[in-house]
Amino acid sequence: MFRVILDTNVLVAGLRSNRGASYQLLQRVDEGSFTPVLSVPLVFEYEEVLKRQSRYLGLSHKDLEAIVDYLCDIGEHRRIFFLWRPVLPDPRDDLILELAVEAGVDGVVTFNTRDFAPAAAIDITIWTPPAFLERLGEVR
């Protein structure tokens, strides 16, 4: 089973539309194909970004809190005891990189592959949602 970090943009895309790879990943999150790896800063980012886009997503804050709570219930929780900032162009992405290094995940799933390019230097695999679905053998 894969242990991966889902970037916030994957959650937003999966909640925005039921036709893309991000939605398919969210549908598979509880099937055991992969385990989302989380940290407190990442959960705070999920909540902040999702709530900020709640109208656009057509979901209430309560609905979004339930989604994040569910991810917390099934995910693997990790504590970060070090900071590597700044490494990536976007400081918000650094919290994902730090979690990836600490947890030794199989990879990060994001649409932001260009910003995560420096992660390859420290052997962190970066997948887009379609590439990760293919890796899971789920492309139909």
Stockholm file with secondary structure:
# STOCKHOLM 1.0

chainA/1-140         MFRVILDTNVLVAGLRSNRGASYQLLQRVDEGSFTPVLSVPLVFEYEEVLKRQSRYLGLSHKDLEAIVDYLCDIGEHRRIFFLWRPVLPDPRDDLILELAVEAGVDGVVTFNTRDFAPAAAIDITIWTPPAFLERLGEVR
#=GR chainA/1-140 SS CEEEEECHHHHHHHHHCSSSHHHHHHHHTTTTSEEEEECHHHHHHHHHHHHHTHHHHTCCHHHHHHHHHHHHHHSEECCCCCCCCSCSSSHHHHHHHHHHHHHTCSEEECSCTTTTGGGGGGTCCEECHHHHHHHHTCCC
#=GC SS_cons         CEEEEECHHHHHHHHHCSSSHHHHHHHHTTTTSEEEEECHHHHHHHHHHHHHTHHHHTCCHHHHHHHHHHHHHHSEECCCCCCCCSCSSSHHHHHHHHHHHHHTCSEEECSCTTTTGGGGGGTCCEECHHHHHHHHTCCC
//
